[in-house]
Amino acid sequence: MGKSLVIVESKAKAETINKYLGRGYTVKASMGHVRDLPKTGDPIDVENGFAPTYVTIRGKSKVLKDLRAAAKTADTVYLASDLDREGEAIAWHIAELLKLSPEKRKRVVFNEITKNAILEAMEHPREIDMRKVNAQQARRILDRLVGYGVSPVLWKTIYYGLSAGRVQSVALRLICEREDDIDAFDPVEFWTIDGVFETDDGNTVEARLERIDGQKVEMTIGEGNAARAITESLEGESFKVSDLTKREKRLQPNAPFITSTLQREASNRLRFSSKKTMVLAQQLYEGLPIEGENVGLITYMRTDSTRMSDEAVAASRSYIFEHFGEEYLEPKERRFKTKKGAQDAHEAIRPTAIDRTPESLKDQLSADQFRLYQLIWRRFVATQMQRALYENTSVTISTGAYDFRASGSVVRFAGWTAVYPHVRKDVKELPALEVDDPMKAVSVTPNQRFTKPPPRYSEATLIKELEAQGIGRPSTYASIVDTLKKRRYVLLEKRSFMPTELGRTVWRLLAKAFPHIFEVEFTATMESELDRIESGDDDWVAVLDDFYRPFQKRLDEVEGQIKELKGGLIKETEEVCEKCGSMMVEKWGRNGRFLACSTYPKCKFTKPVEGEELPEFDITCEKCGGKMKVKHGRFGEFLGCSNYPECKHTMAIPTGVSCPEENCSGVLVKRRSKKGRTFYGCSEYPKCGFAIWDKPVPKACPSCEASFMVEKKPKGGDKELVCLECGERVTPETETSADEPQ
């Protein structure tokens, strides 16, 4: 047997797989993508089949040198990057850069990082799937064309540095249009009559007036006088149970997790962001040290399929029979239909071994890893359990023409909810009642209510909407959401997305300049086209050509409308110019929103906009004593004196980390050395000379409780947080990028 090289994406995965394959195999990691489109220049030759020019990603030269050396001495090179389009593209890029012949290279994929799965995959290698590669190339080029084409329009009309991503902008559209609906909503007043009734043995029932003379009264009592008149007419009346209905309801378990449902459920139940969920899921998939050995705990976490392997289903059924009993086991294997349009490339997200229960691993996982693994494990086991049985009861309490109604529910058989608790809101258990039982009115109260506007999107509901509309794919949801937050187009208010003034302005401009490109239906159609490229039903060059020609034509048209678009962003205000008495208007400039005299350039007076949605810092200008405010500049945000232009003092935005020197009240800020190298120094310089090269992060050390850690990224390694006091190392949430340009 000759020597074999296996190339995976991550270092953690490489170490695990190396143990499983044993002698004769060398396993190395590419650390993700090794080449990409350059950030500058024009790397796409649109006139020659959209041929891309790729460059090696900065920092990957050493990785590639190591891979080339290992490949030279290997008889066979197994390209074992991830299962999705990105993974297929990584395999192709590596094969191209290492100049691997078709005879020497083999493509393998691991649905789970377990010994059996890896050995099985190695027995069934295949060729690189160029349809997947071309689908990934098409998406990458499409995003580049849109991002690098549209973003300059934002720079010329709002300010430099903004970005408009192909899919990100459609998600922003959904959030902004929902906010428009909320702003336009006109609440309607209505009244309810709520009663508390008591049985002879002292049990109480809360019920609401439902009918008068057999007619429903929901939202028909429009004002307080009518409500109070009804309440007064019920004083002293005798009530009884006039109707009692009991119905049996059987509740089926949900399908095993796919990427979108995992993100939504982790958001709802665990309050995890989609980004955090995917970071933790990646760790569980790649493997964690369990009893001295690195073990992959779940299957691949980027999937849109609810398919489950026969072995996994059989194992879960055996576990249920042994630990819960036969009455909890669904008689026949339960399978779930994968939604229409899904790629169905790999299984649902499930534990790699049912007997690795969450409780048995609790001491070996972090708190968040445990919670997410528990969610995945329980959801999968529940799929093969009996339906939950509820008894729903509805009771009507009446007097004369007035009928009050209450409902309740009792669990008769827990079924699958014994392992995966079902979240049921506002469900009450009613006391034992019979028809004609007398009821005493303890209180009957009129309550004023108003109709509510549509709710803002949470992370969970936004991902659900994106999936329902066919926008993006499982691997992109987390980066879409994260990008909107990082660019301050949206804020999270009580776990719901609220667009900032900047976000709404960006969307208004995009809607006016590119109404077709950022339509929900158009974006969903483009996703379908990418799927058709992967299935071999469409040619990737033809798809790009069909998109690019009208897109470029529209870009040329918009270039001639810049002045008009910029003028459309000017808002009239009731502010009066302090210098000439003319009315002020609100404009956008390179530092964000500001107020300017409407007679400009005759009068050049400007002032900040009150209530700007930017972070505030309690820092005073060291030159004039004015308040330092966040402003936008060519190279991002910075702190500038509020007395500008009289005072032009600026400084870097604090990192959120206090200076560790004793008796120093300064904070650490980002600075540049004379040679242009970034470092972090105390804001009280030159009084305090504390400085470090590594970026400080406001996270306390879990070991020695030092007030901050620093961010390091070893060459060829993953980013990590390191304590300067005790040397403790922590893996942070990894950063992801979504849309061009950065």
N, C-alpha and C positions, 0 to 999 in steps of 0.2 A: 504494500500500500504506500503510495506516494504522499508527499506533504500536501496539506490543504489549508487554505486561508479562508476564514469566515469574517466578513465585514458587516458589522451591525452599526446602529446609529449611536447608542449610548455606552458609556464606559461601564455603568452598573450592569447592563445587559451582557456585555462582553465577558465580564468576570463570571457571571452565572453560567452562561453557555459553555465557556471554556471548561468548567468542571464537568459538565454533562457529556461533552464530546470526547474528552480525554486525549490520549497520545495521538500524534499524527495530525492534530488540528491546532492551528493558531488562530485565536479570535481577537480581532482589533475593532476599534470604534472610529467611525468617521466624524462623530460629534455633530450629527445632523447634516445639513446641506454643505457641500464643498465648493460649489460655484453658483453664481447667480448673475442676473443682469446688473451691469454697473449702475451706480446711483447717478452718475453724470454722463453727459454725452448722448448720443442717439444710437443705442445698440440694436435697434430693430430696423431691418431693411424692408420697409413696406413694399417696395417695388420689386423685390425678389422673394416672393413667397413668405414675407414676414420673418425672414431668416434672422434668428437672434444671435448676438455676439455675447458669449458668457465670459466672465472673469472669475478667477479664484477668489473666494471670500477672504477678506482680510483676516489674518490669524490662522488660516487653514494650510498654509504652505508646509509647516512642519508636520502636520497630520498626513498630508499627501505624500511627503517625502518618506515617512515611515511606512505608509501603505505600499508605495512603489517598491521599496526595498523588500518588504515581506512578500509581495506578489511575484517578484523575480525568482524567488527560491521555491515558490509553490507550484505544484502540478495543476491544481484546480483552485479557482477562487469562487467562493460562494458569496453572492451578494444578498445579504439578509436584512436589508433595511425594512421599515414598517410596511404594512399591508396596503396602505392607501395610495392615492395618486402621487402624493409627495414622496412617499417611500420608493415608489417605482421610478420616479424621476431621479432620486438620489442614486439608486442602483445604476441607472443609465449614465449619469454624470461621472460616477466613479469608474465605470467601465471605459468611458471615453478618455478620461484623464490618465488612467493606468494603461491605456491601449491594450485592453484585454481582447483576445480573439474570441469569436463565438465558441470555439472548441474548448477554450480554457475557462470561460466564465459560466456560472450556473446561478439561477435565481431561486432563492428559497424564502418562504415566509413563515413566521411563527405566530399562530393565533394566540398562543399562550406560552409563557416561559416556564415550562415544566419539562422534565427529562423525556417523558414519553412523547410529548408533542414535538419536541425538538428533533428527537431521533426519527420520528415518523416523517417530519418535514424534510429532513436530509435525505430520506429514501426516495422522495418524489420532487426533485428539482425541475425547474422549467426554464424557458427563455424569458428574457425581459419583455414585458408586455408593452409594445410601442404605442398601442392605442391609449393606454393609461398615461404614458409619458407625454403623448401629444395632447391629451386632455389637460394635463398639468401645464404644459407649455402654453397652450391656448389661454388658459386662465391667467397665467403669469403675464403674458404679453397683453392680454385684454386689460388687466388691472393697471399695467404700466401705461398703456395708451390713454386710458381714461384719467388716471391720476396725474400724469405729467401733462396731459392736455388741458384738463379742467382747472387744476389747482392754480396755475398762473392767472386765471380769470379772477379767482378770489384774491390773489395778491394785488392785482391792479385795481380792484374795486373796494376791498375791505382793508386788509393789510397783509404784509409779507409773512409767509410761514404757515398759512392755513393749508388745509388739505381736503380734497374731495375724493374719497374712495368710491369705487363702483358700487359695492354692496353696502358699505358703511353709510353712504348718503341716503340710501333707501330706508335703512333702519332709522336714521335721523328723521326722515320724512314721516314715518309712522308716528314717532314720538311727538313731532311738531304738530302734525295734523290732529292728534289726540288732544294736545294742549289747546289748539284752536277750537275744538269742539267744547272743551271745558270752559274756555273764555266766553264762547257764544251761548252757553247754556243758561237758560232762564228758569230758575227753580219755581216750582208750583207748590203752593201751600195746600195741605190737606190734614185732616184730623182723624185720629183713631180713638176708639173707646175700648179701654183695656180694663178687665175685671179680674179680681182675685176671689175665688169661690172656695168654700170650705165644706167638707163632708161631715156627717154626724160624728165620725170618729176622729175628727180634727185634722185630717189631711187636706192640703190646699192644692188648687189647680189654677194656673194662670191661663186666661182665655181672652180672645179678642172678638169684638162684635163683627160678625161676618155678614149677617143678613137681617133686613127689616122687611117684613111681609113677603119673605121669600126672595127678595131682590138683593143681590150683592151690593155691599156698601164700600168696597175697597176704593179709596181715593175719591169717593163721591161726596164726603162731608168736607166742604170747601172752606168753612170758616168757623171760628170759635163759638159764636152764639148758637149755631145749630148743634154743635157738639155738646155744649153745656145744657141745651134744652133736652137733648136725648138723655143725658146723664141724670138730670133732675127728674125726668119722667120714670126712671128706673128705681128711684129711691123707695124703699119699703116693699118692693115687689118680691114675690116668692119664685125661686128658680128650681129647676130639676133637670136631670139628665134626660134629654129627649131622644138622643140617638147615640149609639155606640158601635163603631165599626172596627173590626180587627182584620188585618191582612198580613199574610206571610210574604216576606220578601227575601229572595236569595240573591246574594251578591257575589259575583265572580271575582277572582283575583285578577290583578293587572298583568299585562305581558312583562317579560323580563326587560331590563333596561336597554334602551339604545342611547346614543350620546345625548340627544336632546332631552329625553325624559329623565335621564340621570341628572343633567344640569338643572332641570326644573324642580325635580323632587329634592335635590340637595339644597336648592335655594329656599324652597318652602319649608322643609323639615329641619334642615341644619343651618340655614341662613348663610350658606356658602355662596360666594360669587362664582359665576361660571368659570372664571379663570382659575380660582382656587380649586374648584372641583376637578378640573382637567389636570392641574399640576399633581394633585394627590392621586388621581386615577392613574396617571403615568407612572408614579412611584410604585403603586400596587401592581401594575402590569409588568414593569421592568424587573421587579424583584426587591425584596427587603431581607435583611438578615434575620432568619428564624432559626433559633437553636443552633447558631454557628454556621448556617448555610443560607446563601442567598436564594430566596424562593419567590417566584412570580405568583401573586395571589389571585389575580383576575385575568380574564381574557382581554383581548385588544379593545381599547375603550373608544375608538372612533368607528362607529358602525351605525347603520340605519336598519339593520335586520333584527327581527325577533326570533330568528332560527336558533334552535338549541340542539346540541349533539345528542345522539342516542345514549352515549355513555354517561353524560352529565345528567340527563333526565332520569336514567335508571338509578344512578347514585343518590339523587335527591329523593326519589321515591323510597329507596331502601332506608334512608335516614328518617324520613317521616314515619314509616311503618315502625321502626325501632324506637323512636323517641316520643312520638305522639300517639301511636296506636292506629289500628286499621280504620277506625271510624273517621280519622282525619285525612286519610289518603284518598284522593280522587280515583275512582275505579279504573278509569282508562287514562292513558297518557294525555295530558292537555297540551295542545299545540296552538300557536297564535299566527294569524295571517300577517305577513309583512306588508306594509302599506304600498299602494301603487306608486311606481316610480322610484322605489328604493333600489340602490345598487346591489344590495344583498351579497356583498363580497365576502363577509365573514359573520360569525355568530353574534348573538346578543352578548351583552356584558354580563358575565357570570363569574362566580368563584371557580378557580381551577380545581379545587378539591373541596367537596362538601364537608368532609370530616375536619377541615380546618375551620372550626367554628370561630366566630368573632371573640367569644369569651376566652377561648384557648390561646388567642394571640394578643389579648389586651395588653399584657405586660411588655410585649415586644414591638408594639406599634405606638406612634405618637397618638395623642388624643384625637386629632383630626383624621389621621389615617384610619384609626379604629372606627370612628363614627361613619366614615364613608364606606369602609369595607362591610360594616354591619348592615348598612342600608342595602348594598348590592347583594350580600349573602341572603338576607331575609327576603328580599324581593324575589330572588330566584327560587328559593325553597317554597315560597308561597304559591308559585305557579302550579305545583302538583298537589295542592291540598284542596280539600272539599270546600264548597261554597259556604260562606257565612250565612246564617239564618237569623233573620230579624222578625219580630212581631211588631208591626206598626199599628198603633191605635189612634183613632180619631174620635173625639167626643164632642157632642153638641149640648150646650147648656142653655136652656131657653126659659123665657117668660113671655107670654103673649106673642106679640109679633117679632120679638127680638131673639136672635139666635147668636150665641157666643160659641166660638170653636177653639179647641185645643188639640194638640197632637203630641204623641210621644212614641218612643221606640224602646224595645227591650231585646237584648241579644239572647236568642234561644240556643244557638250553637255557634261558637266562635269560628270554627273552620280555619281558613287561612289567616284570619286576623289574629290567631293565637301566636303567630310568628312575626307577622307584619301588621302592626296595629293600624286600624283604619281610622283616619281623621274624619270625624263627623261633628259639624258645628251646630250649636243650638238644638241639640236633641235631648229631650227630657223624658224621664220615665214617669208615667202617670200612675196614681194609686188605683187599687182595684175598685171598679165602678160597675154599676148595673143600670139599665134603663129604668127611669122613674125614680132613681135615687134623688132625694131632696138635696139641694145645694144652697148654702147661705152666702149671700154677697158680702164679703168682707170689705171690699172697696170696688167702686166703678169710677174710672178716672178718664177724662178727656185729655189727649196728648196732641200737641201741635207737631206736625212733621212737614218736611219739604222733600220733593223729589231730588235725587242726587245726580250730579253730572257723571258721565262715563269715567271710570277710574283710570288713573295714569298707568302706564306699563311698569310692571316690576321686571326684574331680570327674567323670572320664570315665564311671565305672560308675554314678554317681548320675544323670547326664544320660541314659545309656542306659536306666536303669530308669524314669525319668520318661517318656521317649518311649514305651517299651514299654507302660506302664500308661495312656498317653493323658492324662498330667497336664501341663498347661501347653502352650505352643506354642514353635516355634523362637525367636521373639523374646523369650521370657520366661526361658529356662533360665539365662542368665548372671546376670540380676537376682535370680532365686530363690536361686542359690548364694551370690551376693555378699551378699544380705540376711541370710542365716543366719550368715555370718561376721561381718558388721558388728555384729549384735545380740548377739554372743557366745553364741549358742545352740549353736554348734559350734566346735571347734578343728580345725586341720589338723595331724595327727600323722603324720609320715612320709608326707605327701601323701595321707592318708586322713582322712575325717571322723570325729571322736569327739565325741559330744554332751557339753556341759558339764553340771554339776549343774543350772544354771539351765535349760538346754535340756530336760533330762529332766523337770524339775519342771513346766515350761510344758506339755510334751506330756501328762504324766500328768493335769494339770488339764483340759486341753482334751478329752482322751479321755473323762473322766468327765462333764464338763459338756455336751459337744457330740459325742456318739459318731457321729451320722449325718453332720453337716456335714463332718467331716474324714476320712470314709471315702475310701479310694482309688477305689473304684468310683463313688461319688457324684460326686467331683471330676472324674473322667474323663467321666462322663455330662454334667456341666455344660459341659465343653469341647465335647462333641459338640453340645449344644444351641446353643452360640454359633456353631458351624460351620453349623448348620441355619438360624440367623438370617441368616448371610451368604449362604447359598444361596437364601434366600427361602422355605424350607420351614417356618419357625416365625416367629411374631410375637414381637418382643423384649419387649413389655409383658407378654404372656401368660407368657413364660418367667420373667420377674422375679416376676410375681405368684405363680406356682406355687411358686417358691422362698421368697418373703418371708413368706407367711402362716404356714407351719409354723415357719419360722426365728424370727419374732417371738414366736410362742407359746412356743418353747423358751427364748428370752431372758427372757421374763417368769417362766418356771418357775425358771430359774437364779438370777434376782434374789432369790428367796426361799430359795435354798440357799447363799448366800454364806458364812454362818457355818459351815455343814457342810463346804463345800469348803475353806475356810481351815483348819478343824480337821483335815481329812484330810492336810494338808501337814506337820503337826507330827510329828516323829520322836522316839521315845524314845532316850535315849543312856545310856551308863554313866558319864557325867560327874557329879560330885557338886558341888552348889552350895557355893561357898567361904564363904558367909555363914550359911546355915541348915542345911546338910547334906542337903537334899532332892535328888532326882535332877533333872538338867538335861534339857531337851528342846530340839530344834533347830527353829527357826522361821524364817519369812521376814519381813523388814521392809523399810522403804523404802531401807535401805542394804545390802540383800542378806541372806544367811544369818547367823544368830547363835544363840548358846546362851542360853537363859533359864531361870530357875528354874521348876519345874513348879507351884509354889505361888502363882505370880503371880495376883492383885496383892498378896497378903500379903507376898511377897518379890520385889523388883524387880531382883535381881542379874542382870546379863547379861555375856557375854564373847564375843569373836569365835570363829568356827569355824576350827579349824586346817586348813590345806591348801586354803583358798578359791582357786578357779581364776580369779584376777584378776592382771593384770600387777603386778609389784613394782618399786619405785623405791628406790634407796639414798639416801633423804632423811630427815633427822631433824627433829623438831619444833623450831622455833626458840624455843618458849616453855618446854617442859619437857624436851627432849632425847629424847623417845620416838620410835619409828619411825612414819613416816607411811605409811598404808595406803590402798589404793583402796577407796572406798565409793560406794554409789549414793545419789543425792539426787533431788529433784524435777526438777532441771534437768540430770540426767545424772550421770556419775561425777566424783568429786573426791577429793582426798587429805585424810584426816582422821587425827588423832592416835590411835595405838593405845591411849592411856591414857584415852580417852573413857569415862565422862562427867567424870572428874576434870579432864581437859584437853579443851577444845572447839575447839582451833585447827584450822583448815582452810586449804587452798590449792588452787589449780588444778593439774590434771595437767600435767606438763611436755610440751612438744611433741616432745621428743627432739632438740632443737637446743641446742647449747651456746652460751652468751653469747659473742659475737665480740670483746668488749672484752679487751684484754691484761690478764693477771694477775687475771682473774676466773674463778672456778670455778662460777658460777651457770649455770642453764639458763633458756631462754625459756619462759614460761608465759602462758596466756590470762588476761587481766584485763578489767575494765570501768572506763571512765572515769566521772567524776561525772555525766556526761550520759547514761550507759548505753551508750556506744559501745565496741565491742570493740577491744582492742589487745593487743600481746604485749610483755611486759617481762621483765627479768631477775629471777630468783627471789631474788637477793641485795639487792633494793631494800630500804632506801634507800642501802645501800653502793654499789650500781651503778645508775645511772639509765638504762641502755640500754633503748630501747623503739621499736617499729615498729608501724605500723597493719596491714600485710599479714601474713597467716598464714605463718609460717616452715615450711619442709618439709625434713626431713633428707635432702636429695639434693644431692650435690656437683655443682657447676657443671661441665659437660663441657668448657668452654673454659678457664677460669682456675683450676679446681679449688677454688674457694671452698667452705667446708664446708657451706653451706646455700643454698637459694633461697627465694623467697617466691611465694606464690600470688596471682595477679591475674586479674581477669575484667573486661576492658574492656567498657564499655556496648555492648550489641549484639554482642559478640564471644564467642569461646570461651575457656574457662579455660586459663591458661598459667602456667608457672613462669618467674620472672625472677630473674637474678642481680643482686644489689645492687652487686657489684664491677665487673663488665664489661658488664652489660646483656644478656647472652645470654638468649634466650627458647627454652623447650622446651614442647612440648605434652604434658601429663600424661595418664594414663588418666582418662577422664571418669567422673564418678560417675553411677550409675543408681539409681533407686528403684523398688521393686517393689510393696509392699503398704501399705495404709493402716492406721493413721495414721502419719505420720512423727514 
